[in-house]
Amino acid sequence: MKKLILLLTLLLCITALAQEKLTEGVITTKQTMSSDNEEMQAQFATIGDMTTTTYFKGDKARSEVSSPMTGDIITISNGETNEVLMLMDNPMLGKQYALQKNEVTEDQLEKINVVAGSETKTVLGYECKQYMVTLSQDGVKMEMELFTTEAIPVASQQAAMLGDKLKGYPLYMKITMDQMENKMIITTEVTEIKKGAVSNDKFDMTPPAGYEKMVGQ
């Protein structure tokens, strides 16, 4: 259960930024979850669609999302240092943080298959290219359909996870996971973009007081 919560935490922190180059502002994305498991589907139906707010400035980004299942989650990434700070205030696990490098090993990359698709999708006026991804992690099989644009200069966690196999920033993503014969689908799409100045304080990589380091960090 703990691994599932952490996996959902990472997936729910997926962000989408919207063919002009954007360097600073705030974007909003919507996440919808569904499952063929009746118990999980009932929980998802109770939660409803979730909203992620992302602040971005240059190669830095901060994502914020809250839900009854995962609690409050903040993810801060620095594209220059390749560092990611995740802060999680979870009802089951308490306040925890993880600070790590966004690195992918050769062994991990060998388990990931990325194929460029032939379709395109327009999201808020930006034409995006299709990519199909398959991978397996901790016994969970994943299939991902992404539509990305290279007009977004902000570092993407999804792109980092896939190494140089993926080009551009995902503005739309559909993830299908199979775990213990249960299927889960998470769809994420950008719904709004606001240009404007963002304070540097949003991207502070220092864990706040009251947060404990995650086990295994």
C-alpha positions as CSV (number, residue, x, y, z in Angstrom):
1,M,0.0,0.0,0.0
2,K,2.9,2.4,0.9
3,K,4.5,1.8,-2.6
4,L,1.1,2.5,-4.2
5,I,0.8,5.8,-2.3
6,L,4.3,6.9,-3.3
7,L,3.6,6.0,-6.9
8,L,0.4,7.9,-6.9
9,T,2.2,10.8,-5.3
10,L,4.7,11.0,-8.2
11,L,2.0,10.6,-10.8
12,L,-0.3,13.2,-9.3
13,C,2.6,15.7,-9.4
14,I,2.8,15.4,-13.1
15,T,2.5,19.0,-14.5
16,A,1.8,20.4,-17.9
17,L,2.9,23.9,-19.2
18,A,1.6,25.2,-22.3
19,Q,4.0,27.9,-29.9
20,E,5.6,30.7,-27.9
21,K,8.4,30.1,-25.4
22,L,7.2,30.5,-21.8
23,T,9.6,31.3,-19.1
24,E,7.6,32.4,-16.1
25,G,4.1,32.0,-14.8
26,V,1.5,29.6,-13.3
27,I,-0.3,26.8,-14.9
28,T,-3.2,24.5,-13.9
29,T,-3.8,20.9,-14.8
30,K,-6.6,18.4,-14.2
31,Q,-6.1,14.8,-13.2
32,T,-8.8,12.2,-13.6
33,M,-8.4,8.6,-12.1
34,S,-10.4,5.5,-12.8
35,S,-10.0,1.7,-12.1
36,D,-11.7,-1.6,-13.0
37,N,-11.5,-2.4,-9.3
38,E,-14.8,-1.5,-7.7
39,E,-13.4,-0.5,-4.4
40,M,-10.7,1.7,-5.9
41,Q,-13.2,3.2,-8.4
42,A,-15.5,4.1,-5.5
43,Q,-12.6,6.0,-3.8
44,F,-11.8,7.8,-7.0
45,A,-15.4,8.7,-7.6
46,T,-15.5,10.2,-4.1
47,I,-12.3,12.2,-4.7
48,G,-13.4,13.4,-8.2
49,D,-11.1,15.3,-10.5
50,M,-7.9,16.8,-8.9
51,T,-6.2,20.0,-9.7
52,T,-2.4,20.6,-9.8
53,T,-1.0,24.1,-9.7
54,T,2.5,24.6,-11.1
55,Y,4.7,27.7,-10.7
56,F,7.6,27.9,-13.2
57,K,10.5,30.2,-13.7
58,G,13.3,29.5,-16.2
59,D,14.4,25.9,-15.5
60,K,12.7,25.7,-12.1
61,A,9.2,24.5,-11.3
62,R,7.0,23.9,-8.2
63,S,3.9,21.7,-8.3
64,E,1.2,21.6,-5.6
65,V,-1.6,19.1,-5.4
66,S,-3.9,18.0,-2.6
67,S,-6.3,15.0,-2.2
68,P,-7.8,12.9,0.5
69,M,-5.9,9.9,-0.7
70,T,-2.4,11.3,-0.9
71,G,-2.6,14.4,1.3
72,D,-0.7,17.6,0.4
73,I,2.1,17.2,-2.0
74,I,4.7,19.7,-3.2
75,T,7.4,18.9,-5.7
76,I,10.1,21.4,-6.5
77,S,12.6,20.8,-9.4
78,N,15.7,22.6,-10.5
79,G,16.7,21.9,-14.0
80,E,20.2,23.4,-13.6
81,T,21.2,21.1,-10.7
82,N,19.0,18.3,-11.7
83,E,17.6,18.1,-8.1
84,V,14.1,17.4,-7.0
85,L,12.6,18.0,-3.6
86,M,9.3,16.3,-2.7
87,L,7.3,17.3,0.4
88,M,4.5,15.0,1.4
89,D,2.0,15.6,4.2
90,N,0.1,12.3,4.1
91,P,-2.7,11.2,6.5
92,M,-1.0,7.7,6.8
93,L,2.7,8.5,6.6
94,G,2.9,12.0,8.2
95,K,5.1,14.8,7.0
96,Q,8.1,13.5,5.0
97,Y,10.5,14.8,2.4
98,A,12.8,13.4,-0.2
99,L,15.7,15.3,-1.9
100,Q,17.4,13.6,-4.7
101,K,19.0,13.8,-8.1
102,N,16.7,13.3,-11.1
103,E,19.0,10.6,-12.6
104,V,18.2,7.5,-14.6
105,T,20.6,4.5,-14.8
106,E,21.3,2.5,-17.9
107,D,19.6,-0.5,-16.4
108,Q,16.4,1.5,-15.9
109,L,16.5,2.9,-19.4
110,E,16.8,-0.6,-20.8
111,K,13.4,-1.4,-19.3
112,I,11.7,1.6,-21.0
113,N,10.5,1.5,-24.5
114,V,9.6,4.8,-26.2
115,V,8.0,5.0,-29.7
116,A,7.2,8.2,-31.5
117,G,3.5,8.1,-32.7
118,S,2.0,9.5,-35.9
119,E,-0.8,11.5,-34.2
120,T,-0.8,15.1,-33.0
121,K,-2.9,16.9,-30.4
122,T,-3.6,20.6,-29.9
123,V,-3.6,21.7,-26.3
124,L,-4.5,25.4,-25.7
125,G,-3.3,26.2,-29.2
126,Y,0.0,24.2,-28.9
127,E,0.4,21.4,-31.4
128,C,1.9,18.4,-29.6
129,K,3.6,15.2,-30.8
130,Q,2.6,11.8,-29.7
131,Y,4.8,9.3,-27.9
132,M,3.9,5.8,-26.6
133,V,5.9,4.5,-23.6
134,T,5.9,1.1,-21.9
135,L,7.8,0.3,-18.7
136,S,7.8,-1.8,-15.5
137,Q,8.7,-0.6,-12.1
138,D,8.4,-2.4,-8.7
139,G,6.1,-5.0,-10.2
140,V,3.8,-2.4,-11.7
141,K,3.4,-2.4,-15.5
142,M,2.8,1.0,-17.1
143,E,1.7,2.2,-20.5
144,M,1.9,5.9,-21.2
145,E,0.5,8.0,-24.1
146,L,2.1,11.5,-24.1
147,F,1.6,14.5,-26.3
148,T,4.6,16.9,-25.9
149,T,5.7,20.3,-27.1
150,E,9.2,21.6,-27.4
151,A,8.0,25.2,-26.8
152,I,8.3,24.7,-23.0
153,P,11.8,25.2,-21.7
154,V,11.0,24.0,-18.1
155,A,12.6,20.7,-17.1
156,S,10.1,17.8,-17.1
157,Q,10.3,15.0,-14.6
158,Q,8.7,12.7,-17.2
159,A,11.4,13.6,-19.8
160,A,14.1,13.0,-17.2
161,M,12.7,9.6,-16.3
162,L,12.8,8.6,-19.9
163,G,16.3,10.0,-20.6
164,D,16.8,11.2,-24.1
165,K,14.1,9.0,-25.5
166,L,11.4,11.7,-25.1
167,K,11.5,15.1,-26.7
168,G,9.5,18.1,-25.4
169,Y,7.3,18.8,-22.4
170,P,4.1,16.7,-22.0
171,L,0.9,18.8,-22.1
172,Y,-1.4,15.7,-22.2
173,M,-0.7,12.3,-20.7
174,K,-2.7,9.1,-20.2
175,I,-1.2,6.5,-18.0
176,T,-2.5,2.9,-17.7
177,M,-1.1,0.8,-14.9
178,D,-1.6,-2.9,-14.0
179,Q,-1.0,-3.9,-10.4
180,M,-2.1,-7.2,-8.9
181,E,-4.5,-7.7,-11.9
182,N,-6.1,-4.3,-11.2
183,K,-6.1,-1.6,-13.9
184,M,-5.8,2.0,-13.1
185,I,-5.9,4.9,-15.6
186,I,-4.7,8.5,-14.8
187,T,-5.4,11.2,-17.4
188,T,-3.7,14.6,-17.0
189,E,-4.2,17.7,-19.2
190,V,-3.4,21.4,-18.9
191,T,-6.5,23.6,-18.5
192,E,-5.1,27.1,-17.9
193,I,-1.9,29.1,-18.2
194,K,-1.3,32.5,-16.5
195,K,1.8,34.5,-17.4
196,G,3.4,36.6,-14.7
197,A,6.2,37.0,-12.2
198,V,6.8,34.3,-9.7
199,S,8.8,34.8,-6.4
200,N,12.1,32.9,-6.1
201,D,10.9,31.7,-2.6
202,K,8.6,29.2,-4.4
203,F,11.7,27.3,-5.5
204,D,13.6,27.0,-2.2
205,M,15.1,23.5,-2.0
206,T,15.4,23.5,1.8
207,P,13.0,21.1,3.6
208,P,10.8,23.1,6.0
209,A,10.8,22.4,9.8
210,G,8.6,19.5,10.9
211,Y,9.3,17.3,7.9
212,E,11.3,14.1,8.4
213,K,13.5,12.4,5.8
214,M,11.8,9.5,4.0
215,V,13.1,6.1,4.9
216,G,15.6,4.9,2.3
217,Q,16.8,8.4,1.4
